[in-house]
Amino acid sequence: MTNQIEKKIAIVGAGTAGVTMAAQLLRKAPYLKDDIIIIDPSDKHYYQPFFTLVGGGDSKLEDNVRPQEEVIPEGAQLLLEAVTTFNPNSNEIVTDQGTVVKYEYLMVAAGIQLDWDKVKGLKDTLGKNGVCSNYHQDYVESTWESIKNVKDGLAIFTQPSTPVKCAGAPQKIMYLADEAFRRRGVRHRTNMEFISGMDDLFPVKRYYPVLKNLVKQKEIKETYFMDLVEIDGPNKKATFEHVETKERITRDFSMIHVTPPMSAPDFIAKSPIANEAGWVDLDMYTLRHTKYDNIFGAGDCTSLPTSRTGAAIRKQAPVAVDNLLAIMNDKEMTAKYDGYSSCPVVTGYDTVMLAEFVYGYEAKESFPIDQRKQRHSMHFMKKNILPMMYWNGMLKGTM
């Protein structure tokens, strides 16, 4: 017999967006207690913004994880299963265990998919042979091991041409590695290269010149329009392909930090709620689905044309929640999302440049200072204040 669950609100994904929206719903509408279900197969919840610091040897992985059941707000049910099918016309979703969840309203916050397999040979060598990545908890600790083992040669840092979560992260670990190499006295023997499938270093005009100058000061070579397509770990060779001409180049490396290609999760991309590119098709201002009026979303799996960050979710979640509650109560949706996102660009072990921007990559800053300057105070905020805000504020629905 098929297991069937009926709830007023189903939330797909128990990451930052899913938990934050559930917590805000229960705070703003206590009558929804026990009428919300969150579906996610993971029993652990990671604070991913700290993966850069873990990879840079400045934090420990075990300090940035909690059991999933501890962060789920009281009044919401957690179903540790993976959604496989959306049936929006009949208001139901189906999991890999065959569970059918019927809902009145659906919120989709399933994150982004890491496509390791799109780089030939990557999975076979990840975590060894100097091949590392901060983008997954299983491999992030190998980044620091790789950095510590560099004595000379070429250290490569990649970024794909696909959308990625936290688009500044590929260069943050590069700046930390540069400082780590200098501290160990190996930087003068070690070349560094940023190889990206994008057209340049950073899309926000206000911060671009500062970061461009930083890379120049640190003597890091830049190569653009080149995607990593193949890695030979044992022989330490990386092959890149030009995104347009398909011309290939190969580099010998002593270490390579890989930012994998990313995409919308397959179970979303193949569903009726996706747009042609595979993302959950939302109105960019109201965060309501363009076709299904009872579906909302937030976070990395959505079509919103902004940078995929935790800071973006902090602004998206209340808009999705407020507009969902409005239509539940037959009121007009008034909340609007302006595309806000931010990137605390870690430029060293005690400096951060805080980039903040909205749709169109227009800068929108929060502090009455020049945020283009690398500051110790912003590093203190990233390392000490933001994690507290995350665990005790965002995930509790209070901010």
C-alpha positions in Angstrom: 0.0 0.0 0.0 1.3 3.4 -0.9 2.2 5.7 2.0 0.3 9.0 1.7 0.7 12.2 3.6 -1.5 15.2 3.4 -0.3 18.7 4.6 -1.4 22.2 3.9 2.2 23.2 2.9 5.0 21.0 1.5 8.5 22.3 1.3 11.0 20.5 -0.9 14.5 20.9 0.5 15.8 21.3 4.1 18.8 23.6 3.3 19.0 27.2 4.1 15.9 28.3 2.1 13.6 25.4 3.1 14.3 25.6 6.8 14.2 29.5 6.9 10.8 29.6 5.1 9.4 26.9 7.4 10.5 28.8 10.5 9.1 32.1 9.2 5.8 30.5 8.2 5.4 29.1 11.7 6.3 32.4 13.4 4.0 34.5 11.2 1.2 31.9 11.1 1.2 29.7 14.2 -2.0 28.1 13.1 0.1 26.2 10.5 1.7 24.1 13.3 1.8 20.4 12.4 0.5 21.3 8.9 4.0 21.8 7.2 6.2 19.0 5.9 9.8 19.4 4.7 11.1 16.7 2.4 14.9 16.1 2.1 17.1 13.0 2.2 20.0 14.5 4.2 20.1 14.0 7.9 22.8 16.7 8.3 22.7 20.4 7.8 25.9 22.2 6.9 26.8 25.9 7.2 28.3 26.0 3.7 29.6 29.7 3.7 32.3 28.4 6.0 33.5 25.8 3.5 36.0 28.4 2.2 37.5 28.7 5.7 37.6 25.0 6.2 39.4 24.5 2.9 41.8 27.3 3.9 42.6 25.6 7.2 40.9 28.4 9.2 37.9 26.4 10.5 36.9 22.8 11.1 34.2 20.9 9.2 32.7 19.4 12.4 32.1 22.9 13.8 29.9 23.7 10.8 27.3 20.9 10.9 24.2 20.1 12.9 21.8 17.1 12.8 19.0 18.0 10.4 16.4 17.3 13.0 17.8 19.9 15.3 17.4 22.8 12.8 13.9 21.8 11.7 11.5 24.2 13.4 9.0 22.8 16.0 5.7 22.3 14.3 7.2 21.1 11.0 7.6 17.4 10.1 10.8 16.2 8.4 10.6 13.4 5.9 14.0 12.0 5.2 13.3 11.0 1.6 14.2 12.4 -1.8 11.5 13.9 -4.1 11.5 12.3 -7.5 8.3 13.5 -9.2 6.2 16.7 -9.2 2.5 16.4 -10.2 1.4 20.1 -9.9 -1.9 19.6 -11.6 -3.0 17.2 -8.8 -1.1 19.0 -6.0 1.2 16.1 -5.1 4.8 15.0 -5.1 6.2 11.5 -5.0 9.5 10.4 -3.2 12.0 7.7 -4.0 10.4 5.6 -1.3 7.0 5.8 -3.1 5.5 8.2 -0.5 2.9 10.5 -2.0 2.7 13.9 -0.4 -0.5 15.8 -1.1 -0.4 19.6 -0.5 -2.4 22.7 -0.9 0.7 24.9 -1.3 4.2 24.0 -2.4 7.5 25.7 -1.7 10.5 24.5 -3.7 14.0 25.1 -2.2 16.0 22.1 -3.4 19.4 23.7 -3.9 21.7 23.2 -6.9 23.2 20.0 -8.4 27.0 19.5 -8.5 27.8 17.8 -11.8 31.2 16.2 -11.0 30.7 13.7 -13.9 30.8 16.4 -16.5 34.6 16.7 -16.0 36.2 13.5 -17.3 38.3 11.7 -14.6 37.3 14.1 -11.8 35.5 11.8 -9.5 38.3 9.2 -9.7 40.9 11.7 -8.4 38.9 14.1 -6.2 40.4 14.4 -2.8 43.8 13.1 -3.8 46.7 13.8 -6.3 46.3 17.5 -5.4 42.8 17.6 -6.8 40.4 19.3 -4.3 37.1 21.2 -4.0 35.4 23.2 -1.3 32.0 22.6 -2.8 31.1 19.4 -0.9 31.6 18.3 2.6 33.2 15.0 1.5 36.0 16.8 -0.2 36.5 20.2 1.5 39.1 19.0 4.0 41.2 17.8 1.1 41.7 21.4 0.0 43.7 22.3 3.0 45.8 19.1 2.6 46.4 20.0 -1.0 47.5 23.6 -0.1 49.8 22.3 2.6 51.5 19.9 0.2 52.3 22.5 -2.5 56.1 23.2 -2.7 56.3 24.6 -6.2 54.7 24.2 -9.7 51.3 25.5 -10.7 48.3 25.9 -8.4 45.1 26.2 -10.5 41.7 27.5 -9.4 38.8 26.9 -11.7 35.3 28.3 -12.2 32.9 26.8 -14.8 30.7 28.8 -17.3 27.6 27.3 -15.7 25.7 29.1 -12.8 27.2 28.2 -9.5 26.4 28.7 -5.8 28.4 31.6 -4.3 30.1 32.7 -7.5 32.8 34.5 -5.4 33.9 31.3 -3.7 36.2 30.0 -6.5 38.5 33.1 -6.0 38.2 33.3 -2.2 40.1 30.0 -1.7 42.7 31.3 -4.2 43.4 34.3 -2.1 43.7 32.2 1.0 46.0 29.8 -0.8 48.2 32.7 -1.9 48.6 33.8 1.7 49.2 30.3 2.9 51.9 29.8 0.3 53.6 33.1 1.3 53.5 32.1 5.0 55.2 28.8 4.2 57.8 30.5 2.0 56.9 28.6 -1.2 55.0 31.3 -3.1 58.1 32.5 -5.0 58.4 29.0 -6.4 54.7 28.5 -7.1 52.8 30.0 -10.0 49.0 30.5 -9.6 46.3 30.7 -12.3 42.6 31.4 -12.2 41.0 29.6 -15.2 37.4 30.4 -15.7 34.7 29.7 -18.2 33.2 33.1 -17.4 34.1 36.3 -19.3 35.9 38.0 -16.4 36.6 38.0 -12.7 33.5 39.6 -11.1 30.2 40.9 -12.6 29.6 43.9 -10.3 31.2 47.0 -11.7 31.7 48.7 -8.4 33.9 45.9 -7.0 35.5 44.7 -10.3 38.5 47.1 -10.4 39.5 46.4 -6.8 39.5 42.6 -7.3 41.2 42.9 -10.6 43.9 44.9 -9.0 44.2 42.4 -6.1 44.8 39.6 -8.6 47.5 41.7 -10.3 49.2 42.5 -6.9 49.2 38.8 -6.0 50.7 38.0 -9.4 47.9 35.5 -10.3 47.5 34.8 -14.0 44.0 34.9 -15.4 42.5 32.9 -18.2 38.8 33.2 -19.3 36.3 31.5 -21.5 37.9 28.1 -20.6 36.0 25.3 -18.9 37.7 22.4 -17.2 36.7 19.2 -19.2 39.2 16.6 -18.1 41.6 15.7 -15.3 44.4 13.1 -15.2 45.0 13.0 -11.5 48.0 10.6 -11.3 49.9 12.5 -14.0 48.6 15.9 -12.7 47.3 17.2 -16.0 44.2 19.3 -16.4 42.5 19.9 -19.8 40.4 23.0 -20.6 38.1 23.8 -23.5 37.2 27.2 -24.9 33.5 27.8 -24.4 33.0 29.0 -28.0 35.9 27.8 -30.2 36.2 24.4 -28.4 40.0 24.8 -28.6 41.7 22.9 -25.9 44.7 23.6 -23.6 46.4 21.4 -21.0 48.1 22.5 -17.9 50.5 20.5 -15.5 49.5 21.3 -11.9 50.8 20.7 -8.4 47.3 21.3 -7.1 44.0 22.2 -8.6 40.9 23.5 -6.8 37.9 22.6 -8.8 34.6 24.4 -8.9 32.4 21.8 -10.6 29.8 22.5 -13.3 26.4 23.0 -11.7 22.8 22.8 -12.8 19.2 22.5 -11.6 18.6 19.2 -9.8 17.5 16.5 -12.4 14.2 15.8 -10.6 13.3 19.5 -11.0 14.7 20.0 -14.5 12.6 17.1 -15.9 9.4 18.3 -14.1 6.5 20.5 -15.2 7.6 23.3 -12.8 10.9 23.9 -14.6 11.6 26.5 -17.3 13.6 25.5 -20.5 16.9 25.8 -18.6 15.7 23.5 -15.9 15.2 25.9 -13.0 12.0 26.4 -11.0 10.2 29.0 -13.1 9.4 31.9 -10.7 8.3 35.5 -11.1 11.5 37.3 -10.2 9.8 39.8 -7.9 7.0 37.9 -6.2 8.8 34.4 -6.1 5.5 32.8 -7.2 5.5 30.3 -9.9 4.7 31.7 -13.4 2.2 28.9 -14.1 1.1 27.3 -10.9 -0.4 29.9 -8.5 0.0 27.7 -5.4 3.8 27.2 -5.8 6.5 29.4 -4.5 10.3 29.0 -4.3 13.6 30.4 -3.1 17.3 29.7 -3.3 19.7 28.0 -5.7 17.2 25.9 -7.7 15.1 28.9 -8.9 15.2 30.9 -12.1 15.9 34.2 -10.3 18.6 36.1 -12.2 20.9 36.9 -9.3 23.9 35.4 -7.6 23.1 32.2 -5.6 24.1 32.9 -2.0 22.8 32.5 1.5 22.4 36.3 1.7 20.1 36.2 -1.3 18.0 33.6 0.5 17.8 35.8 3.6 16.0 38.4 1.4 14.0 35.9 -0.7 12.5 33.8 2.1 10.3 36.5 3.7 9.0 37.6 0.3 8.0 34.0 -0.6 6.5 33.5 2.8 4.6 36.8 2.9 3.2 36.3 -0.6 2.2 32.7 0.1 0.4 33.8 3.3 -1.3 36.6 1.3 -2.8 34.3 -1.3 -3.8 31.8 1.4 -5.8 34.6 3.1 -7.2 35.9 -0.2 -5.2 39.1 0.0 -3.0 40.9 -2.6 0.7 40.0 -2.8 2.7 43.1 -1.8 6.1 41.7 -1.0 8.8 42.2 -3.6 12.3 40.8 -4.0 14.8 43.2 -5.6 17.4 40.6 -6.5 19.6 41.4 -3.4 22.6 39.2 -2.9 25.9 39.6 -1.2 29.4 38.1 -1.3 31.8 38.6 1.6 34.9 38.1 -0.6 37.6 36.6 1.7 40.8 38.3 0.4 43.1 36.9 3.2 43.1 35.3 6.6 42.0 38.5 8.3 40.4 40.6 5.5 37.1 40.6 3.6 35.6 42.9 1.0 31.8 42.9 1.3 30.1 43.0 -2.1 26.4 43.7 -2.0 24.2 44.1 -5.1 20.7 43.7 -6.6 19.3 42.8 -10.0 21.4 44.0 -12.9 24.5 43.5 -10.6 24.0 47.1 -9.3 25.7 47.7 -6.0 23.5 48.2 -3.0 25.5 48.6 0.2 24.4 48.3 3.8 27.1 50.2 5.6 28.1 53.9 5.5 31.6 53.1 4.5 33.4 52.3 1.2 32.8 48.5 1.1 35.3 48.1 -1.7 38.1 48.3 0.9 39.4 45.1 2.4 38.6 45.3 6.1 39.4 43.4 9.3 36.0 44.3 10.6 34.2 42.6 7.7 36.3 39.5 8.3 35.2 39.6 11.9 31.6 39.8 10.8 32.0 36.9 8.4 33.8 34.6 10.8 32.0 35.5 14.1 28.7 37.3 13.5 27.3 35.7 10.3 27.4 32.1 11.7 25.5 33.2 14.8 23.0 35.0 12.6 22.6 31.9 10.5 22.1 29.2 13.3 20.2 31.5 15.8 18.4 33.9 13.4 17.8 32.8 9.9 17.0 29.1 10.7 14.8 30.2 13.6 12.8 32.5 11.3 13.7 35.7 13.2 15.6 37.4 10.4 
